[in-house]
Amino acid sequence: MPLFDKLKNNAAAANNAPTPQSAQTKKTGTEKIVFSALPETLDGFKALPQAALATPFDTAAMTVLALCFYPEDKELSLAMLEYLRGPRPMSGMEKQFIADRFRDKDYVPRSYFEGAKPENDYLPNEPYTVSVIADQYSYLEEGYAKLFIPSGGADSPRPIKLRLAKDGKWYLWEQALLTGIRAPESGNPWA
């Protein structure tokens, strides 16, 4: 009966879907995600190997990259973040929160790239590299990963939470990457 063929195909596909939080995705330690070049468009962003969102580490690093575009192109940055969030679009309140965090502090997301520190106005090294850390507590909640990203302007790494979807991809769930850090020395009259 063709009426239920679609349901049968969906059930078969679900049985062949990746196992949530396999041993590979539950690894601890630091993973360095390297971007050899920065994209200029949303299509370029989606074409990056990390855009497959196959690991929570990739999605975390892609979030840093998306936030870096906000000062130059707010709409592009928000489109990138929407892509990383998958089936859960951003609310107006979340967009306003991001806008508020960027007032006079466009350097915060750059601080997550290696080599970016207050002394060099958060200018990152090339190739652009983001270190993402998982610890023994990162996978306490089934279907989620809470990872940490060190900033050159903060004493402790900042948390980011990712969620594993049925499609086997890790999507951005929440982030605390836009909290305050030390100001660049060029803007500090006491430095």
C-alpha positions as CSV (number, residue, x, y, z in Angstrom):
1,M,0.0,0.0,0.0
2,P,1.7,3.3,-1.1
3,L,0.1,5.3,1.6
4,F,2.6,4.1,4.2
5,D,5.6,3.8,1.9
6,K,6.9,7.2,2.9
7,L,6.7,6.3,6.6
8,K,8.5,3.0,5.9
9,N,11.3,4.8,4.1
10,N,11.6,7.4,6.9
11,A,11.8,4.5,9.5
12,A,14.5,2.8,7.4
13,A,16.5,6.0,7.1
14,A,16.2,6.6,10.9
15,N,17.6,3.2,11.5
16,N,20.6,4.0,9.3
17,A,21.2,7.4,10.9
18,P,24.4,8.1,12.9
19,T,24.3,6.9,16.4
20,P,23.9,10.0,18.7
21,Q,27.0,10.9,20.6
22,S,29.2,8.0,19.4
23,A,32.5,7.5,21.1
24,Q,34.1,9.7,18.4
25,T,32.0,12.7,19.3
26,K,32.5,12.2,23.0
27,K,36.2,12.9,22.9
28,T,37.8,15.1,25.5
29,G,40.8,17.4,25.2
30,T,41.6,20.3,22.9
31,E,40.9,20.3,19.1
32,K,42.3,23.0,16.9
33,I,40.0,24.0,14.0
34,V,41.9,25.7,11.2
35,F,40.4,28.0,8.6
36,S,42.9,28.5,5.8
37,A,40.8,31.4,4.4
38,L,37.8,33.3,5.6
39,P,34.7,33.2,3.5
40,E,33.1,36.3,2.0
41,T,29.6,35.1,1.5
42,L,27.1,32.8,3.1
43,D,27.7,30.2,0.3
44,G,31.4,30.4,1.0
45,F,30.7,29.8,4.7
46,K,28.5,26.8,3.9
47,A,31.2,25.4,1.6
48,L,33.9,25.2,4.4
49,P,34.6,21.6,5.5
50,Q,33.6,22.5,9.0
51,A,30.1,23.6,7.8
52,A,29.2,19.9,7.6
53,L,28.7,20.3,11.4
54,A,29.9,16.7,11.9
55,T,31.4,17.4,15.3
56,P,30.6,19.8,18.1
57,F,34.1,21.2,17.8
58,D,33.5,22.2,14.2
59,T,30.2,23.9,15.1
60,A,31.8,25.8,18.0
61,A,34.6,27.1,15.8
62,M,32.1,28.1,13.0
63,T,30.2,30.1,15.6
64,V,33.3,32.2,16.3
65,L,33.8,32.7,12.6
66,A,30.1,33.8,12.2
67,L,30.3,36.3,15.1
68,C,33.5,37.9,13.6
69,F,31.5,39.0,10.6
70,Y,29.0,41.0,12.7
71,P,30.8,44.4,12.8
72,E,31.3,44.4,9.0
73,D,28.1,42.8,7.8
74,K,25.4,42.3,10.4
75,E,23.0,40.5,8.1
76,L,25.6,38.1,6.8
77,S,26.7,37.2,10.4
78,L,23.1,36.6,11.4
79,A,22.5,34.4,8.4
80,M,25.6,32.4,9.3
81,L,24.3,32.0,12.9
82,E,20.9,30.9,11.6
83,Y,22.6,28.2,9.5
84,L,24.5,27.0,12.6
85,R,21.3,26.9,14.7
86,G,19.6,24.6,12.2
87,P,15.9,24.1,12.7
88,R,15.7,26.6,15.6
89,P,15.6,30.2,14.3
90,M,16.8,33.1,16.4
91,S,14.3,35.2,18.2
92,G,14.2,39.0,18.0
93,M,15.4,39.1,21.6
94,E,18.5,36.9,20.7
95,K,19.3,39.2,17.8
96,Q,19.0,42.3,20.0
97,F,21.2,40.6,22.6
98,I,24.0,40.1,20.0
99,A,23.6,43.8,18.8
100,D,23.9,45.0,22.4
101,R,27.1,43.0,22.9
102,F,28.7,44.5,19.9
103,R,28.4,48.1,21.0
104,D,32.0,49.4,21.1
105,K,33.4,45.9,21.4
106,D,33.9,44.5,17.9
107,Y,37.1,42.8,19.0
108,V,35.5,40.1,21.3
109,P,34.9,37.4,18.7
110,R,38.4,37.9,17.2
111,S,39.9,37.2,20.6
112,Y,39.1,33.5,20.2
113,F,41.5,33.0,17.3
114,E,45.1,32.0,18.2
115,G,47.5,34.8,18.4
116,A,44.8,37.5,19.1
117,K,45.5,39.3,22.3
118,P,45.1,42.8,23.8
119,E,48.7,43.8,22.9
120,N,48.1,43.3,19.1
121,D,44.5,44.7,19.1
122,Y,43.2,41.1,18.8
123,L,44.7,40.5,15.4
124,P,44.8,36.8,14.9
125,N,47.5,34.6,13.4
126,E,47.1,33.0,10.0
127,P,46.0,30.4,9.3
128,Y,43.0,31.3,11.5
129,T,42.8,28.7,14.3
130,V,40.3,28.3,17.1
131,S,41.0,25.9,20.0
132,V,38.0,24.1,21.3
133,I,38.1,22.2,24.6
134,A,36.0,19.3,25.9
135,D,36.4,18.1,29.5
136,Q,35.0,15.3,31.5
137,Y,31.8,17.2,32.1
138,S,31.2,18.2,28.5
139,Y,28.8,15.3,27.7
140,L,26.8,15.0,30.9
141,E,23.5,15.8,29.2
142,E,22.5,13.3,26.5
143,G,22.4,14.8,23.0
144,Y,24.3,18.0,24.1
145,A,28.0,19.0,24.3
146,K,29.2,21.9,26.4
147,L,32.6,22.9,25.1
148,F,34.9,25.8,26.0
149,I,36.9,28.2,23.8
150,P,39.9,30.2,25.2
151,S,40.1,33.9,24.5
152,G,43.3,35.9,24.4
153,G,41.5,38.6,26.5
154,A,40.0,36.4,29.3
155,D,41.4,34.4,32.1
156,S,39.1,31.4,31.6
157,P,37.6,29.8,28.4
158,R,34.1,30.7,27.5
159,P,31.3,28.0,27.2
160,I,29.3,27.1,24.2
161,K,26.6,24.5,24.0
162,L,25.8,22.4,21.0
163,R,22.9,20.0,20.3
164,L,23.0,16.8,18.2
165,A,20.0,16.6,15.9
166,K,18.4,13.5,14.2
167,D,20.3,14.3,11.0
168,G,23.6,13.6,12.8
169,K,24.7,17.3,12.8
170,W,25.7,19.4,15.8
171,Y,23.9,22.7,15.9
172,L,24.5,25.8,18.0
173,W,22.2,25.7,21.1
174,E,23.6,28.6,23.2
175,Q,26.8,30.5,23.6
176,A,28.5,32.8,26.1
177,L,31.2,34.0,23.7
178,L,30.2,37.7,23.7
179,T,30.9,38.4,27.4
180,G,33.4,41.1,28.2
181,I,37.2,40.7,27.9
182,R,40.2,43.0,28.4
183,A,40.1,46.0,26.0
184,P,42.7,46.2,23.2
185,E,45.8,48.2,24.3
186,S,45.3,50.8,21.5
187,G,42.1,51.9,23.2
188,N,43.5,51.8,26.7
189,P,45.0,55.1,27.8
190,W,46.7,53.4,30.7
191,A,48.5,50.7,28.7
